[in-house]
Amino acid sequence: MCDAKKEFEKTCLPLRRCPLIPLPSPMSFPCFALFLSLLPFLPLQAQRLEPFGAESGKRESATGVRRQPYEKVFHYFEWVEEDNIFLSRKNDKDLYTAYFFVPDSLQELGVRVLSPVPELISPNKGHFATEAYQERGATQSQGFDPVVRISRAERRTPPEKWLLLAENDNNTEMPVSSSSILRLLSGQNVDKLPPGLYKIEVFAAQKQGLRGAFLLQLGSIPPLSDLQFSNTPSSK
């Protein structure tokens, strides 16, 4: 399995980790106090993004559902245009496909996709942002209504054979209407989550071109380290 992971990593594209950018002093902004006074009136989704919580160990009460955040969440900021190398066309739909390798069995795997990227949400230290996103981040308000799908490879040699694990369109969990969430639990809503090759597919709910910004978050139990995306399922 280690050899398979090394072979897969040869196909992965280098992603840029975002450095921590020091914020200027509030005193340098004459209107900073005015901005703080208006902050409570901004839309909820513009102020914060709720932590991505796991399904395992969730607690339900009269006030709602409480989930413990995943120990480690992979943040992936992307901007999609027609020349994006992760993009393909299938059944009259644009399809954004990212392959990744899971080295050990998982208890849970969660994926959350938001588009457009909520206001005031930007890459932080340790997050990944593609070059396209970093170049077009100022126009992150452009996006689409995302659908997310997760599959696992049952056979890696061409032609690959894929097992669809789950798919989700809209959900009521997020204040952002255009978001999709999947949480897969081994032995519950899926049979198992063994080591191997997986793929995430993102596409628009309507038959439209996939254009604009999106944020993909991935969490798991146990957490995945050194997660990498590739635009191909195997080395050539």
SVG drawing of the C-alpha trace seen along z (x, -y; Angstrom):
<svg xmlns="http://www.w3.org/2000/svg" viewBox="-36 -58 43 62">
<polyline fill="none" stroke="black" stroke-width="0.4" points="0.0,0.0 2.9,-2.3 4.3,-1.7 0.8,-2.5 0.7,-5.8 4.2,-6.8 3.2,-6.0 0.0,-8.1 1.9,-11.0 4.0,-11.3 0.9,-12.4 -0.1,-15.0 0.2,-18.7 2.2,-21.0 -0.3,-23.1 0.7,-26.3 0.4,-26.5 -0.8,-29.9 1.6,-31.8 0.3,-33.6 -0.1,-37.3 0.3,-39.7 -2.7,-42.1 -2.0,-45.8 -2.7,-47.7 -6.3,-48.9 -4.9,-52.4 -3.9,-52.6 -7.5,-52.6 -9.4,-55.8 -12.7,-54.0 -11.9,-50.9 -14.2,-51.9 -17.1,-52.5 -16.5,-49.1 -16.7,-47.4 -20.0,-49.2 -21.5,-47.9 -20.2,-44.3 -23.3,-43.0 -25.5,-44.1 -23.5,-42.1 -25.1,-38.9 -24.4,-35.8 -22.5,-34.0 -20.3,-37.0 -19.0,-36.9 -17.9,-33.4 -17.9,-29.8 -19.1,-27.2 -16.4,-24.6 -16.7,-21.5 -18.0,-18.9 -18.0,-15.1 -21.0,-12.9 -19.4,-10.5 -20.3,-11.5 -22.8,-14.2 -25.3,-15.2 -28.9,-16.2 -30.9,-18.4 -33.9,-20.7 -31.6,-23.5 -30.2,-21.6 -27.3,-19.3 -23.8,-19.7 -20.9,-18.1 -17.3,-18.0 -15.1,-19.5 -12.7,-17.2 -9.3,-17.2 -7.7,-18.3 -9.5,-19.8 -8.0,-20.2 -9.0,-23.5 -8.8,-23.8 -9.6,-27.1 -10.2,-26.9 -11.2,-29.1 -12.6,-27.3 -12.5,-28.4 -12.8,-26.4 -9.0,-25.7 -8.7,-24.2 -6.9,-20.8 -9.2,-19.2 -12.2,-20.0 -13.9,-17.6 -17.1,-17.4 -19.5,-14.4 -23.2,-14.0 -23.4,-17.7 -22.1,-18.8 -18.8,-20.3 -17.2,-18.0 -14.4,-18.9 -12.6,-15.7 -9.9,-15.5 -8.3,-12.1 -6.7,-11.5 -5.1,-8.5 -6.2,-7.1 -3.3,-5.2 -5.2,-3.5 -8.8,-2.5 -11.0,-5.4 -13.9,-5.5 -15.4,-8.6 -14.8,-10.8 -16.5,-14.2 -16.5,-16.6 -18.0,-20.1 -18.2,-22.3 -19.3,-26.0 -19.7,-28.2 -19.3,-31.0 -16.8,-31.4 -18.5,-33.3 -17.5,-36.9 -14.6,-37.5 -13.5,-33.9 -10.0,-33.6 -7.1,-31.2 -5.3,-31.1 -2.0,-29.7 -1.7,-26.0 -4.6,-26.2 -4.2,-25.4 -5.1,-27.8 -4.6,-27.2 -2.8,-29.8 -6.0,-30.5 -7.7,-31.3 -4.9,-33.5 -5.0,-35.4 -8.9,-35.8 -9.6,-35.8 -10.9,-39.4 -13.8,-38.1 -14.6,-35.2 -18.3,-36.2 -18.8,-34.4 -19.8,-30.8 -22.3,-28.0 -24.8,-25.8 -22.5,-22.8 -23.2,-19.1 -20.5,-16.8 -20.0,-13.1 -17.5,-10.7 -16.4,-7.4 -13.8,-4.7 -11.7,-2.8 -12.5,0.9 -9.9,1.4 -7.1,-1.1 -5.8,0.4 -7.4,-1.1 -10.2,-1.0 -10.7,-2.0 -13.8,-0.7 -15.5,-3.1 -17.9,-2.5 -20.2,-5.5 -20.3,-6.1 -22.5,-9.1 -23.8,-12.3 -25.3,-15.5 -26.8,-18.7 -28.3,-21.3 -28.5,-20.9 -30.1,-22.8 -27.1,-22.6 -25.3,-25.7 -26.6,-29.3 -25.1,-29.4 -27.7,-28.0 -25.3,-26.9 -23.4,-24.3 -23.1,-20.5 -22.0,-18.2 -21.3,-14.5 -20.3,-12.5 -19.5,-8.8 -19.3,-6.4 -17.7,-3.0 -20.2,-0.3 -23.2,-2.7 -24.1,-4.7 -21.3,-3.0 -20.0,0.6 -16.4,-0.4 -13.7,-3.0 -10.6,-1.0 -7.2,-2.2 -7.0,-3.1 -7.8,-5.6 -10.8,-7.9 -12.2,-10.7 -14.3,-13.8 -16.4,-15.1 -18.0,-18.6 -20.5,-19.9 -23.3,-22.4 -26.8,-21.5 -28.1,-22.9 -26.6,-22.1 -24.4,-25.1 -20.7,-25.8 -18.7,-25.3 -17.2,-28.7 -16.1,-30.7 -14.8,-30.1 -15.4,-27.3 -14.0,-26.1 -13.7,-22.4 -13.1,-21.1 -12.2,-17.5 -12.1,-16.0 -11.7,-12.4 -11.3,-10.1 -8.5,-9.4 -7.1,-12.6 -5.4,-12.3 -1.9,-13.8 -0.1,-15.1 -3.3,-15.0 -2.7,-15.7 -5.0,-16.1 -4.3,-14.8 -6.1,-15.4 -5.4,-11.8 -6.3,-8.5 -2.9,-6.9 0.6,-7.5 1.0,-7.2"/>
</svg>
